[in-house]
């Protein structure tokens, strides 16, 4: 199933798919999202422009732990290969080139684990 998550850079936190409501265009044609604030049930509306909110699409694939893989994730593939998922298209191209491996696992993302970018060849 395809979905989205959003990195909220001002507070350095990930807004999960479960917290996000559908995206929409506001009256000025700006793509906006809605977020259900945990605990309070309050809905916050925010524009998905600039660098404060960064949306990432899911690949529709789960890792070995049942976690959805998104753009921006680092995944460990058998044979000690570390992949960075730049986009959904990038993910599927890399998986095909590796012969559609199984047993891959998410080990982080570029916002929470930026040091992993240095390990990508």
N, CA, C and O atoms as a Tinker XYZ file with bonds, in Angstrom:
   484  protein
     1  N      0.847000   -1.179000    0.000000    73     2
     2  CA     0.000000    0.000000    0.000000    64     1     3
     3  C      0.888000    1.237000    0.000000    63     2     4     5
     4  O      1.837000    1.321000    0.780000    81     3
     5  N      0.588000    2.186000   -0.863000    73     3     6
     6  CA     1.368000    3.408000   -0.930000    64     5     7
     7  C      0.880000    4.401000    0.111000    63     6     8     9
     8  O     -0.311000    4.476000    0.412000    81     7
     9  N      1.806000    5.150000    0.645000    73     7    10
    10  CA     1.487000    6.148000    1.645000    64     9    11
    11  C      2.614000    7.160000    1.716000    63    10    12    13
    12  O      3.544000    7.127000    0.910000    81    11
    13  N      2.527000    8.046000    2.668000    73    11    14
    14  CA     3.529000    9.093000    2.841000    64    13    15
    15  C      3.888000    9.236000    4.305000    63    14    16    17
    16  O      3.124000    8.868000    5.198000    81    15
    17  N      5.059000    9.776000    4.524000    73    15    18
    18  CA     5.454000   10.274000    5.827000    64    17    19
    19  C      6.105000   11.617000    5.555000    63    18    20    21
    20  O      6.488000   11.909000    4.422000    81    19
    21  N      6.230000   12.429000    6.581000    73    19    22
    22  CA     6.780000   13.771000    6.407000    64    21    23
    23  C      7.804000   14.028000    7.505000    63    22    24    25
    24  O      7.533000   13.800000    8.684000    81    23
    25  N      8.989000   14.509000    7.109000    73    23    26
    26  CA     9.997000   14.946000    8.075000    64    25    27
    27  C      9.712000   16.403000    8.404000    63    26    28    29
    28  O      9.654000   17.255000    7.517000    81    27
    29  N      9.536000   16.674000    9.678000    73    27    30
    30  CA     9.268000   18.036000   10.154000    64    29    31
    31  C     10.572000   18.545000   10.738000    63    30    32    33
    32  O     10.925000   18.218000   11.871000    81    31
    33  N     11.301000   19.364000    9.944000    73    31    34
    34  CA    12.665000   19.731000   10.298000    64    33    35
    35  C     12.776000   20.688000   11.484000    63    34    36    37
    36  O     13.787000   20.669000   12.187000    81    35
    37  N     11.781000   21.509000   11.720000    73    35    38
    38  CA    11.859000   22.458000   12.838000    64    37    39
    39  C     11.947000   21.736000   14.178000    63    38    40    41
    40  O     12.633000   22.200000   15.088000    81    39
    41  N     11.255000   20.600000   14.304000    73    39    42
    42  CA    11.275000   19.833000   15.549000    64    41    43
    43  C     12.057000   18.525000   15.406000    63    42    44    45
    44  O     12.115000   17.726000   16.340000    81    43
    45  N     12.658000   18.312000   14.231000    73    43    46
    46  CA    13.437000   17.097000   13.954000    64    45    47
    47  C     12.671000   15.831000   14.312000    63    46    48    49
    48  O     13.138000   14.995000   15.086000    81    47
    49  N     11.474000   15.711000   13.723000    73    47    50
    50  CA    10.686000   14.505000   13.966000    64    49    51
    51  C      9.978000   14.071000   12.697000    63    50    52    53
    52  O      9.681000   14.872000   11.810000    81    51
    53  N      9.719000   12.774000   12.643000    73    51    54
    54  CA     9.030000   12.183000   11.504000    64    53    55
    55  C      7.544000   12.097000   11.819000    63    54    56    57
    56  O      7.153000   11.620000   12.884000    81    55
    57  N      6.721000   12.559000   10.889000    73    55    58
    58  CA     5.277000   12.424000   11.008000    64    57    59
    59  C      4.907000   11.179000   10.212000    63    58    60    61
    60  O      5.068000   11.147000    8.991000    81    59
    61  N      4.423000   10.177000   10.886000    73    59    62
    62  CA     4.146000    8.900000   10.240000    64    61    63
    63  C      2.876000    8.949000    9.405000    63    62    64    65
    64  O      2.073000    9.877000    9.500000    81    63
    65  N      2.724000    7.922000    8.588000    73    63    66
    66  CA     1.563000    7.782000    7.724000    64    65    67
    67  C      0.265000    7.786000    8.532000    63    66    68    69
    68  O     -0.755000    8.309000    8.083000    81    67
    69  N      0.315000    7.193000    9.734000    73    67    70
    70  CA    -0.880000    7.127000   10.569000    64    69    71
    71  C     -1.301000    8.508000   11.082000    63    70    72    73
    72  O     -2.481000    8.752000   11.333000    81    71
    73  N     -0.322000    9.408000   11.234000    73    71    74
    74  CA    -0.612000   10.756000   11.739000    64    73    75
    75  C     -1.107000   11.688000   10.647000    63    74    76    77
    76  O     -1.784000   12.678000   10.927000    81    75
    77  N     -0.767000   11.370000    9.387000    73    75    78
    78  CA    -1.091000   12.261000    8.275000    64    77    79
    79  C     -2.486000   11.989000    7.734000    63    78    80    81
    80  O     -2.923000   10.842000    7.635000    81    79
    81  N     -3.157000   13.048000    7.395000    73    79    82
    82  CA    -4.444000   12.977000    6.729000    64    81    83
    83  C     -4.178000   13.241000    5.242000    63    82    84    85
    84  O     -3.046000   13.571000    4.889000    81    83
    85  N     -5.153000   13.113000    4.379000    73    83    86
    86  CA    -4.908000   13.326000    2.948000    64    85    87
    87  C     -4.347000   14.712000    2.632000    63    86    88    89
    88  O     -4.632000   15.691000    3.322000    81    87
    89  N     -3.546000   14.767000    1.573000    73    87    90
    90  CA    -3.005000   16.035000    1.088000    64    89    91
    91  C     -4.069000   16.731000    0.251000    63    90    92    93
    92  O     -4.974000   16.088000   -0.281000    81    91
    93  N     -3.952000   18.058000    0.139000    73    91    94
    94  CA    -4.922000   18.814000   -0.639000    64    93    95
    95  C     -4.283000   20.101000   -1.138000    63    94    96    97
    96  O     -3.211000   20.483000   -0.667000    81    95
    97  N     -4.929000   20.775000   -2.090000    73    95    98
    98  CA    -4.494000   22.084000   -2.564000    64    97    99
    99  C     -5.278000   23.154000   -1.824000    63    98   100   101
   100  O     -6.499000   23.062000   -1.699000    81    99
   101  N     -4.571000   24.181000   -1.327000    73    99   102
   102  CA    -5.295000   25.274000   -0.678000    64   101   103
   103  C     -5.781000   26.258000   -1.742000    63   102   104   105
   104  O     -5.597000   26.017000   -2.936000    81   103
   105  N     -6.389000   27.343000   -1.328000    73   103   106
   106  CA    -6.977000   28.302000   -2.279000    64   105   107
   107  C     -5.931000   28.993000   -3.148000    63   106   108   109
   108  O     -6.273000   29.578000   -4.176000    81   107
   109  N     -4.650000   28.932000   -2.746000    73   107   110
   110  CA    -3.571000   29.523000   -3.543000    64   109   111
   111  C     -2.856000   28.494000   -4.418000    63   110   112   113
   112  O     -1.862000   28.812000   -5.071000    81   111
   113  N     -3.367000   27.259000   -4.428000    73   111   114
   114  CA    -2.761000   26.209000   -5.235000    64   113   115
   115  C     -1.540000   25.571000   -4.599000    63   114   116   117
   116  O     -0.772000   24.899000   -5.288000    81   115
   117  N     -1.340000   25.764000   -3.301000    73   115   118
   118  CA    -0.201000   25.179000   -2.598000    64   117   119
   119  C     -0.611000   23.829000   -2.020000    63   118   120   121
   120  O     -1.668000   23.698000   -1.403000    81   119
   121  N      0.252000   22.816000   -2.233000    73   119   122
   122  CA    -0.029000   21.492000   -1.683000    64   121   123
   123  C      0.145000   21.552000   -0.172000    63   122   124   125
   124  O      1.183000   21.981000    0.332000    81   123
   125  N     -0.889000   21.115000    0.541000    73   123   126
   126  CA    -0.867000   21.129000    2.005000    64   125   127
   127  C     -1.165000   19.740000    2.543000    63   126   128   129
   128  O     -1.736000   18.894000    1.856000    81   127
   129  N     -0.768000   19.532000    3.773000    73   127   130
   130  CA    -1.070000   18.291000    4.459000    64   129   131
   131  C     -1.777000   18.599000    5.760000    63   130   132   133
   132  O     -1.776000   19.735000    6.236000    81   131
   133  N     -2.367000   17.590000    6.316000    73   131   134
   134  CA    -3.007000   17.710000    7.623000    64   133   135
   135  C     -2.367000   16.678000    8.532000    63   134   136   137
   136  O     -2.064000   15.565000    8.103000    81   135
   137  N     -2.166000   17.041000    9.769000    73   135   138
   138  CA    -1.557000   16.127000   10.720000    64   137   139
   139  C     -2.402000   16.081000   11.979000    63   138   140   141
   140  O     -2.777000   17.118000   12.526000    81   139
   141  N     -2.698000   14.882000   12.430000    73   139   142
   142  CA    -3.425000   14.689000   13.670000    64   141   143
   143  C     -2.412000   14.701000   14.805000    63   142   144   145
   144  O     -1.556000   13.819000   14.885000    81   143
   145  N     -2.504000   15.698000   15.686000    73   143   146
   146  CA    -1.577000   15.814000   16.806000    64   145   147
   147  C     -1.833000   14.684000   17.795000    63   146   148   149
   148  O     -2.954000   14.527000   18.278000    81   147
   149  N     -0.789000   13.883000   18.106000    73   147   150
   150  CA    -0.976000   12.761000   19.033000    64   149   151
   151  C     -1.494000   13.221000   20.394000    63   150   152   153
   152  O     -1.015000   14.209000   20.950000    81   151
   153  N     -2.458000   12.507000   20.910000    73   151   154
   154  CA    -2.984000   12.797000   22.236000    64   153   155
   155  C     -4.084000   13.830000   22.273000    63   154   156   157
   156  O     -5.068000   13.659000   22.992000    81   155
   157  N     -3.936000   14.913000   21.502000    73   155   158
   158  CA    -4.914000   15.999000   21.579000    64   157   159
   159  C     -6.059000   15.829000   20.589000    63   158   160   161
   160  O     -7.164000   16.321000   20.822000    81   159
   161  N     -5.798000   15.132000   19.482000    73   159   162
   162  CA    -6.824000   14.975000   18.460000    64   161   163
   163  C     -6.985000   16.216000   17.599000    63   162   164   165
   164  O     -7.861000   16.254000   16.735000    81   163
   165  N     -6.154000   17.238000   17.820000    73   163   166
   166  CA    -6.202000   18.472000   17.047000    64   165   167
   167  C     -5.609000   18.239000   15.665000    63   166   168   169
   168  O     -4.601000   17.544000   15.535000    81   167
   169  N     -6.218000   18.809000   14.635000    73   167   170
   170  CA    -5.705000   18.697000   13.277000    64   169   171
   171  C     -4.936000   19.962000   12.928000    63   170   172   173
   172  O     -5.476000   21.066000   12.987000    81   171
   173  N     -3.660000   19.789000   12.562000    73   171   174
   174  CA    -2.823000   20.910000   12.128000    64   173   175
   175  C     -2.708000   20.860000   10.612000    63   174   176   177
   176  O     -2.539000   19.782000   10.042000    81   175
   177  N     -2.795000   21.999000    9.958000    73   175   178
   178  CA    -2.657000   22.091000    8.500000    64   177   179
   179  C     -1.343000   22.797000    8.207000    63   178   180   181
   180  O     -1.037000   23.822000    8.817000    81   179
   181  N     -0.559000   22.252000    7.270000    73   179   182
   182  CA     0.741000   22.838000    6.965000    64   181   183
   183  C      1.028000   22.739000    5.471000    63   182   184   185
   184  O      0.629000   21.769000    4.825000    81   183
   185  N      1.722000   23.742000    4.914000    73   183   186
   186  CA     2.108000   23.691000    3.504000    64   185   187
   187  C      3.297000   22.750000    3.323000    63   186   188   189
   188  O      4.181000   22.700000    4.178000    81   187
   189  N      3.323000   22.011000    2.226000    73   187   190
   190  CA     4.448000   21.123000    1.925000    64   189   191
   191  C      5.390000   21.814000    0.948000    63   190   192   193
   192  O      5.700000   21.292000   -0.123000    81   191
   193  N      5.832000   22.986000    1.342000    73   191   194
   194  CA     6.775000   23.724000    0.510000    64   193   195
   195  C      7.878000   24.246000    1.416000    63   194   196   197
   196  O      7.714000   24.319000    2.633000    81   195
   197  N      8.991000   24.604000    0.814000    73   195   198
   198  CA    10.109000   25.064000    1.610000    64   197   199
   199  C     10.820000   23.884000    2.250000    63   198   200   201
   200  O     10.684000   22.748000    1.796000    81   199
   201  N     11.565000   24.150000    3.288000    73   199   202
   202  CA    12.365000   23.084000    3.890000    64   201   203
   203  C     11.836000   22.615000    5.236000    63   202   204   205
   204  O     12.444000   21.740000    5.853000    81   203
   205  N     10.731000   23.165000    5.711000    73   203   206
   206  CA    10.216000   22.769000    7.016000    64   205   207
   207  C      9.577000   21.390000    6.983000    63   206   208   209
   208  O      9.821000   20.582000    7.879000    81   207
   209  N      8.767000   21.103000    5.972000    73   207   210
   210  CA     8.087000   19.811000    5.842000    64   209   211
   211  C      8.557000   19.126000    4.569000    63   210   212   213
   212  O      8.441000   19.684000    3.478000    81   211
   213  N      9.083000   17.929000    4.706000    73   211   214
   214  CA     9.630000   17.206000    3.561000    64   213   215
   215  C      8.884000   15.881000    3.409000    63   214   216   217
   216  O      9.097000   14.957000    4.194000    81   215
   217  N      8.007000   15.783000    2.400000    73   215   218
   218  CA     7.241000   14.540000    2.212000    64   217   219
   219  C      8.087000   13.445000    1.564000    63   218   220   221
   220  O      8.949000   13.725000    0.731000    81   219
   221  N      7.833000   12.199000    1.954000    73   219   222
   222  CA     8.505000   11.038000    1.381000    64   221   223
   223  C      7.454000    9.982000    1.090000    63   222   224   225
   224  O      6.629000    9.663000    1.947000    81   223
   225  N      7.484000    9.440000   -0.120000    73   223   226
   226  CA     6.509000    8.433000   -0.533000    64   225   227
   227  C      7.003000    7.041000   -0.154000    63   226   228   229
   228  O      8.204000    6.771000   -0.183000    81   227
   229  N      6.079000    6.172000    0.197000    73   227   230
   230  CA     6.447000    4.785000    0.483000    64   229   231
   231  C      6.663000    4.041000   -0.829000    63   230   232   233
   232  O      6.135000    4.423000   -1.874000    81   231
   233  N      7.446000    2.975000   -0.752000    73   231   234
   234  CA     7.700000    2.145000   -1.927000    64   233   235
   235  C      6.608000    1.098000   -2.112000    63   234   236   237
   236  O      6.496000    0.486000   -3.175000    81   235
   237  N      5.806000    0.896000   -1.069000    73   235   238
   238  CA     4.808000   -0.163000   -1.112000    64   237   239
   239  C      5.369000   -1.509000   -0.673000    63   238   240   241
   240  O      4.656000   -2.512000   -0.676000    81   239
   241  N      6.653000   -1.534000   -0.292000    73   239   242
   242  CA     7.321000   -2.766000    0.128000    64   241   243
   243  C      7.648000   -2.714000    1.616000    63   242   244   245
   244  O      7.970000   -1.654000    2.153000    81   243
   245  N      7.564000   -3.859000    2.271000    73   243   246
   246  CA     7.900000   -3.966000    3.689000    64   245   247
   247  C      9.260000   -4.634000    3.839000    63   246   248   249
   248  O      9.651000   -5.463000    3.017000    81   247
   249  N      9.983000   -4.261000    4.906000    73   247   250
   250  CA    11.241000   -4.946000    5.194000    64   249   251
   251  C     10.947000   -6.221000    5.981000    63   250   252   253
   252  O      9.783000   -6.575000    6.170000    81   251
   253  N     11.991000   -6.914000    6.442000    73   251   254
   254  CA    11.788000   -8.201000    7.125000    64   253   255
   255  C     11.078000   -8.053000    8.462000    63   254   256   257
   256  O     10.562000   -9.032000    9.002000    81   255
   257  N     11.045000   -6.826000    9.006000    73   255   258
   258  CA    10.368000   -6.575000   10.276000    64   257   259
   259  C      8.947000   -6.038000   10.091000    63   258   260   261
   260  O      8.282000   -5.678000   11.062000    81   259
   261  N      8.489000   -5.988000    8.842000    73   259   262
   262  CA     7.140000   -5.499000    8.569000    64   261   263
   263  C      7.026000   -3.989000    8.528000    63   262   264   265
   264  O      5.917000   -3.455000    8.553000    81   263
   265  N      8.173000   -3.273000    8.465000    73   263   266
   266  CA     8.159000   -1.812000    8.388000    64   265   267
   267  C      8.135000   -1.368000    6.932000    63   266   268   269
   268  O      8.853000   -1.917000    6.096000    81   267
   269  N      7.303000   -0.370000    6.633000    73   267   270
   270  CA     7.202000    0.166000    5.283000    64   269   271
   271  C      8.497000    0.889000    4.911000    63   270   272   273
   272  O      9.066000    1.611000    5.731000    81   271
   273  N      8.956000    0.696000    3.681000    73   271   274
   274  CA    10.164000    1.359000    3.188000    64   273   275
   275  C      9.748000    2.624000    2.453000    63   274   276   277
   276  O      8.868000    2.595000    1.593000    81   275
   277  N     10.399000    3.749000    2.805000    73   275   278
   278  CA    10.089000    5.058000    2.227000    64   277   279
   279  C     11.309000    5.645000    1.528000    63   278   280   281
   280  O     12.442000    5.212000    1.743000    81   279
   281  N     11.049000    6.640000    0.687000    73   279   282
   282  CA    12.134000    7.447000    0.150000    64   281   283
   283  C     12.910000    8.002000    1.349000    63   282   284   285
   284  O     12.324000    8.366000    2.369000    81   283
   285  N     14.230000    8.060000    1.207000    73   283   286
   286  CA    15.063000    8.577000    2.286000    64   285   287
   287  C     15.556000    7.510000    3.246000    63   286   288   289
   288  O     16.369000    7.804000    4.122000    81   287
   289  N     15.081000    6.272000    3.103000    73   287   290
   290  CA    15.509000    5.195000    3.995000    64   289   291
   291  C     16.832000    4.588000    3.540000    63   290   292   293
   292  O     17.176000    4.606000    2.358000    81   291
   293  N     17.564000    4.049000    4.519000    73   291   294
   294  CA    18.727000    3.215000    4.257000    64   293   295
   295  C     18.292000    1.787000    4.543000    63   294   296   297
   296  O     17.706000    1.505000    5.588000    81   295
   297  N     18.581000    0.896000    3.618000    73   295   298
   298  CA    18.219000   -0.503000    3.846000    64   297   299
   299  C     19.458000   -1.378000    3.691000    63   298   300   301
   300  O     20.302000   -1.161000    2.822000    81   299
   301  N     19.531000   -2.371000    4.566000    73   299   302
   302  CA    20.607000   -3.353000    4.509000    64   301   303
   303  C     20.089000   -4.555000    3.739000    63   302   304   305
   304  O     19.055000   -5.133000    4.074000    81   303
   305  N     20.824000   -4.914000    2.709000    73   303   306
   306  CA    20.459000   -6.043000    1.859000    64   305   307
   307  C     21.463000   -7.161000    2.143000    63   306   308   309
   308  O     22.631000   -6.873000    2.405000    81   307
   309  N     21.041000   -8.430000    2.097000    73   307   310
   310  CA    22.004000   -9.519000    2.298000    64   309   311
   311  C     23.266000   -9.322000    1.453000    63   310   312   313
   312  O     23.235000   -8.643000    0.427000    81   311
   313  N     24.359000   -9.914000    1.889000    73   311   314
   314  CA    25.700000   -9.755000    1.285000    64   313   315
   315  C     26.304000   -8.394000    1.653000    63   314   316   317
   316  O     27.140000   -7.857000    0.926000    81   315
   317  N     25.869000   -7.849000    2.787000    73   315   318
   318  CA    26.417000   -6.593000    3.328000    64   317   319
   319  C     26.358000   -5.422000    2.354000    63   318   320   321
   320  O     27.320000   -4.666000    2.214000    81   319
   321  N     25.237000   -5.285000    1.695000    73   319   322
   322  CA    25.027000   -4.148000    0.798000    64   321   323
   323  C     24.133000   -3.145000    1.509000    63   322   324   325
   324  O     23.083000   -3.505000    2.042000    81   323
   325  N     24.556000   -1.882000    1.514000    73   323   326
   326  CA    23.768000   -0.799000    2.090000    64   325   327
   327  C     23.226000    0.041000    0.942000    63   326   328   329
   328  O     23.991000    0.547000    0.122000    81   327
   329  N     21.901000    0.189000    0.885000    73   327   330
   330  CA    21.269000    0.981000   -0.168000    64   329   331
   331  C     20.592000    2.196000    0.422000    63   330   332   333
   332  O     20.048000    2.155000    1.526000    81   331
   333  N     20.633000    3.279000   -0.333000    73   331   334
   334  CA    19.905000    4.487000    0.022000    64   333   335
   335  C     18.763000    4.636000   -0.979000    63   334   336   337
   336  O     18.996000    4.606000   -2.187000    81   335
   337  N     17.542000    4.796000   -0.496000    73   335   338
   338  CA    16.367000    4.904000   -1.360000    64   337   339
   339  C     16.135000    6.388000   -1.671000    63   338   340   341
   340  O     15.550000    7.115000   -0.867000    81   339
   341  N     16.597000    6.825000   -2.841000    73   339   342
   342  CA    16.438000    8.230000   -3.244000    64   341   343
   343  C     14.998000    8.534000   -3.669000    63   342   344   345
   344  O     14.464000    9.608000   -3.393000    81   343
   345  N     14.387000    7.558000   -4.348000    73   343   346
   346  CA    13.014000    7.707000   -4.835000    64   345   347
   347  C     12.411000    6.312000   -4.964000    63   346   348   349
   348  O     13.115000    5.309000   -4.852000    81   347
   349  N     11.121000    6.258000   -5.197000    73   347   350
   350  CA    10.466000    4.968000   -5.390000    64   349   351
   351  C     11.040000    4.285000   -6.628000    63   350   352   353
   352  O     11.332000    3.089000   -6.596000    81   351
   353  N     11.202000    5.027000   -7.706000    73   351   354
   354  CA    11.777000    4.478000   -8.943000    64   353   355
   355  C     13.180000    3.939000   -8.676000    63   354   356   357
   356  O     13.520000    2.845000   -9.128000    81   355
   357  N     13.987000    4.690000   -7.952000    73   355   358
   358  CA    15.350000    4.293000   -7.605000    64   357   359
   359  C     15.346000    2.966000   -6.838000    63   358   360   361
   360  O     16.181000    2.099000   -7.094000    81   359
   361  N     14.419000    2.809000   -5.911000    73   359   362
   362  CA    14.315000    1.580000   -5.115000    64   361   363
   363  C     14.098000    0.368000   -6.011000    63   362   364   365
   364  O     14.795000   -0.636000   -5.871000    81   363
   365  N     13.139000    0.451000   -6.931000    73   363   366
   366  CA    12.822000   -0.694000   -7.782000    64   365   367
   367  C     13.934000   -0.994000   -8.785000    63   366   368   369
   368  O     14.178000   -2.158000   -9.100000    81   367
   369  N     14.604000    0.030000   -9.286000    73   367   370
   370  CA    15.740000   -0.199000  -10.187000    64   369   371
   371  C     16.848000   -0.943000   -9.444000    63   370   372   373
   372  O     17.413000   -1.904000   -9.965000    81   371
   373  N     17.158000   -0.496000   -8.225000    73   371   374
   374  CA    18.212000   -1.156000   -7.442000    64   373   375
   375  C     17.827000   -2.592000   -7.093000    63   374   376   377
   376  O     18.666000   -3.490000   -7.158000    81   375
   377  N     16.576000   -2.814000   -6.728000    73   375   378
   378  CA    16.147000   -4.173000   -6.393000    64   377   379
   379  C     16.265000   -5.100000   -7.610000    63   378   380   381
   380  O     16.690000   -6.247000   -7.475000    81   379
   381  N     15.893000   -4.607000   -8.788000    73   379   382
   382  CA    16.003000   -5.413000  -10.013000    64   381   383
   383  C     17.468000   -5.724000  -10.314000    63   382   384   385
   384  O     17.805000   -6.853000  -10.673000    81   383
   385  N     18.329000   -4.732000  -10.168000    73   383   386
   386  CA    19.759000   -4.946000  -10.440000    64   385   387
   387  C     20.371000   -5.963000   -9.487000    63   386   388   389
   388  O     21.323000   -6.656000   -9.846000    81   387
   389  N     19.837000   -6.055000   -8.283000    73   387   390
   390  CA    20.343000   -7.012000   -7.297000    64   389   391
   391  C     19.637000   -8.367000   -7.392000    63   390   392   393
   392  O     19.895000   -9.259000   -6.584000    81   391
   393  N     18.755000   -8.522000   -8.371000    73   391   394
   394  CA    18.049000   -9.791000   -8.545000    64   393   395
   395  C     16.880000   -9.975000   -7.596000    63   394   396   397
   396  O     16.557000  -11.100000   -7.216000    81   395
   397  N     16.237000   -8.867000   -7.205000    73   395   398
   398  CA    15.084000   -8.886000   -6.295000    64   397   399
   399  C     15.360000   -9.675000   -5.015000    63   398   400   401
   400  O     14.706000  -10.682000   -4.744000    81   399
   401  N     16.335000   -9.205000   -4.231000    73   399   402
   402  CA    16.688000   -9.928000   -3.001000    64   401   403
   403  C     15.562000   -9.897000   -1.974000    63   402   404   405
   404  O     14.683000   -9.036000   -2.019000    81   403
   405  N     15.604000  -10.840000   -1.061000    73   403   406
   406  CA    14.671000  -10.857000    0.065000    64   405   407
   407  C     15.497000  -10.669000    1.330000    63   406   408   409
   408  O     16.724000  -10.769000    1.296000    81   407
   409  N     14.836000  -10.401000    2.430000    73   407   410
   410  CA    15.538000  -10.269000    3.702000    64   409   411
   411  C     16.184000   -8.923000    3.918000    63   410   412   413
   412  O     17.115000   -8.813000    4.716000    81   411
   413  N     15.713000   -7.878000    3.220000    73   411   414
   414  CA    16.298000   -6.559000    3.454000    64   413   415
   415  C     15.654000   -5.906000    4.663000    63   414   416   417
   416  O     14.507000   -6.191000    5.010000    81   415
   417  N     16.426000   -5.012000    5.306000    73   415   418
   418  CA    15.978000   -4.408000    6.566000    64   417   419
   419  C     16.302000   -2.914000    6.589000    63   418   420   421
   420  O     17.396000   -2.502000    6.203000    81   419
   421  N     15.349000   -2.115000    7.041000    73   419   422
   422  CA    15.580000   -0.682000    7.218000    64   421   423
   423  C     16.504000   -0.490000    8.415000    63   422   424   425
   424  O     16.263000   -1.038000    9.490000    81   423
   425  N     17.573000    0.299000    8.218000    73   423   426
   426  CA    18.480000    0.561000    9.342000    64   425   427
   427  C     18.521000    2.040000    9.708000    63   426   428   429
   428  O     19.245000    2.430000   10.624000    81   427
   429  N     17.756000    2.863000    9.006000    73   427   430
   430  CA    17.702000    4.287000    9.327000    64   429   431
   431  C     17.152000    5.085000    8.170000    63   430   432   433
   432  O     16.695000    4.532000    7.170000    81   431
   433  N     17.203000    6.405000    8.322000    73   431   434
   434  CA    16.801000    7.306000    7.241000    64   433   435
   435  C     17.738000    8.503000    7.226000    63   434   436   437
   436  O     18.472000    8.733000    8.187000    81   435
   437  N     17.714000    9.269000    6.134000    73   435   438
   438  CA    18.711000   10.323000    5.951000    64   437   439
   439  C     18.567000   11.485000    6.931000    63   438   440   441
   440  O     19.498000   12.276000    7.084000    81   439
   441  N     17.431000   11.601000    7.588000    73   439   442
   442  CA    17.246000   12.697000    8.535000    64   441   443
   443  C     17.656000   12.298000    9.954000    63   442   444   445
   444  O     18.293000   13.079000   10.661000    81   443
   445  N     17.297000   11.101000   10.361000    73   443   446
   446  CA    17.646000   10.628000   11.696000    64   445   447
   447  C     19.068000   10.061000   11.751000    63   446   448   449
   448  O     19.696000   10.050000   12.810000    81   447
   449  N     19.568000    9.594000   10.613000    73   447   450
   450  CA    20.884000    8.955000   10.557000    64   449   451
   451  C     21.711000    9.494000    9.386000    63   450   452   453
   452  O     22.097000    8.716000    8.513000    81   451
   453  N     21.993000   10.798000    9.339000    73   451   454
   454  CA    22.713000   11.369000    8.196000    64   453   455
   455  C     24.122000   10.796000    8.010000    63   454   456   457
   456  O     24.672000   10.851000    6.910000    81   455
   457  N     24.703000   10.251000    9.072000    73   455   458
   458  CA    26.050000    9.671000    8.973000    64   457   459
   459  C     26.099000    8.475000    8.025000    63   458   460   461
   460  O     27.167000    8.137000    7.514000    81   459
   461  N     24.956000    7.831000    7.785000    73   459   462
   462  CA    24.918000    6.680000    6.883000    64   461   463
   463  C     25.144000    7.078000    5.422000    63   462   464   465
   464  O     25.548000    6.251000    4.605000    81   463
   465  N     24.882000    8.349000    5.098000    73   463   466
   466  CA    25.135000    8.817000    3.725000    64   465   467
   467  C     26.600000    8.650000    3.348000    63   466   468   469
   468  O     26.915000    8.410000    2.183000    81   467
   469  N     27.506000    8.776000    4.330000    73   467   470
   470  CA    28.939000    8.638000    4.082000    64   469   471
   471  C     29.320000    7.214000    3.712000    63   470   472   473
   472  O     30.351000    6.998000    3.075000    81   471
   473  N     28.499000    6.231000    4.106000    73   471   474
   474  CA    28.808000    4.822000    3.842000    64   473   475
   475  C     28.294000    4.342000    2.489000    63   474   476   477
   476  O     28.605000    3.227000    2.071000    81   475
   477  N     27.510000    5.171000    1.799000    73   475   478
   478  CA    26.968000    4.801000    0.487000    64   477   479
   479  C     28.061000    4.959000   -0.548000    63   478   480   481
   480  O     28.740000    5.984000   -0.617000    81   479
   481  N     28.214000    3.919000   -1.353000    73   479   482
   482  CA    29.266000    3.935000   -2.405000    64   481   483
   483  C     28.737000    4.538000   -3.668000    63   482   484
   484  O     29.465000    4.638000   -4.656000    81   483
